Amino acid sequence: QVQLVESGGGLVQPGGSLRLSCVASGSIFSIDRMGWYRQAPGKQRELVADVTTGAFTNYVDSVKGRFTIFRDTIKNTVDLQMNKLKPEDTAVYYCNADGMEEFEGGLRSNVYWGQGTQVTVSS
């Protein structure tokens, strides 16, 4: 079993910054991609940013130039630095990872999700 634990959400004024952190632990054999999704009330969950083991990054257009994703492949962590926050960034942010885990003497692929952390941008 693999767990993702997030931290760093909160309330911030427009134009402010927050940094989200996520750490993966458990029966990890390898992790390929790690990223952050978000879901605002009444909207579908969307990919915000992700990063592969080879450090290739991908961002949704609405956050390009404002958010930066960082990954530590040794510590199995992924951070999301969010600058110049806007009210429309308000959402629950979820850490996500694709990887392989030890299972019954072998390996299996799986997709993992954190529990979510609330980010509210409001004056």
C-alpha positions in Angstrom: 0.0 0.0 0.0 1.2 3.5 -0.9 0.1 6.7 0.8 0.3 10.3 -0.4 0.1 12.9 2.4 -0.3 16.6 1.5 0.3 19.7 3.5 0.5 23.5 2.9 -3.0 24.6 2.0 -4.8 27.5 3.5 -6.3 31.0 3.0 -4.3 33.6 1.1 -5.2 37.0 -0.4 -5.1 37.5 -4.2 -1.6 38.0 -5.4 -0.2 36.0 -2.5 1.8 32.7 -2.5 1.4 29.2 -1.1 3.5 26.1 -1.3 1.9 22.7 -1.3 3.9 19.6 -0.3 3.3 15.9 -0.8 5.2 12.9 0.3 4.7 9.3 -0.8 5.4 6.5 1.6 4.7 2.7 1.9 5.4 -0.2 -0.3 6.9 1.9 -3.1 9.0 0.1 -5.7 9.1 3.0 -8.2 7.2 6.2 -9.0 7.0 7.4 -12.6 4.9 10.6 -12.6 3.9 12.8 -9.8 1.6 15.8 -10.0 -1.2 18.0 -8.6 -4.8 18.1 -9.5 -7.5 20.5 -8.3 -11.3 20.5 -8.0 -13.3 23.6 -7.5 -17.0 23.4 -6.3 -19.2 22.3 -9.2 -16.3 21.7 -11.5 -14.5 18.6 -12.7 -11.1 17.7 -11.3 -8.3 19.0 -13.5 -4.6 18.5 -13.8 -2.7 21.5 -12.6 0.9 20.3 -13.1 2.9 17.1 -13.3 6.5 16.0 -13.6 8.0 12.7 -14.7 11.0 10.9 -13.4 13.0 12.5 -16.3 12.0 15.9 -15.0 9.6 16.7 -17.9 7.0 19.1 -16.6 3.5 19.9 -17.8 1.2 22.8 -16.7 -2.4 23.7 -17.4 -2.4 27.0 -19.3 -4.1 28.9 -16.5 -1.2 28.5 -14.1 1.8 28.8 -16.5 4.2 31.5 -15.3 2.7 31.5 -11.8 3.0 27.9 -10.5 6.2 25.7 -10.4 6.3 22.0 -9.6 9.3 20.5 -7.9 10.1 16.9 -7.4 12.6 15.0 -5.3 12.9 11.5 -6.7 15.0 10.2 -3.8 12.6 11.5 -1.0 9.5 10.7 -3.2 8.2 14.2 -2.6 6.5 16.7 -5.0 5.9 20.4 -4.2 3.8 23.0 -5.9 4.9 26.6 -5.5 1.9 28.8 -6.3 2.6 32.6 -6.8 0.3 35.4 -7.9 -2.7 33.5 -6.7 -6.1 34.4 -8.1 -9.6 33.8 -6.7 -10.2 31.3 -9.5 -7.3 29.1 -8.1 -9.6 28.3 -5.1 -10.1 24.6 -5.0 -9.2 21.4 -3.2 -5.7 20.4 -4.4 -4.9 16.7 -4.7 -1.5 15.1 -5.0 -1.3 12.3 -7.5 1.3 9.7 -8.5 1.6 6.7 -10.9 3.9 4.0 -9.9 4.7 0.4 -9.0 4.3 -1.1 -5.6 5.3 -4.3 -3.9 2.3 -6.7 -3.8 2.2 -10.3 -2.7 5.8 -11.0 -3.6 5.6 -9.2 -6.9 4.9 -5.8 -8.3 1.8 -4.1 -9.6 1.1 -0.7 -11.2 -1.2 1.7 -9.5 -2.4 5.2 -9.3 -2.4 7.0 -6.0 -4.2 10.0 -4.6 -3.8 12.1 -1.5 -6.7 13.2 0.7 -6.7 16.7 -0.7 -5.9 20.1 0.8 -8.0 23.2 0.6 -6.6 26.4 -1.1 -8.8 29.5 -0.7 -7.8 32.7 -2.4 -9.9 35.6 -1.1 -9.6 39.1 0.3 
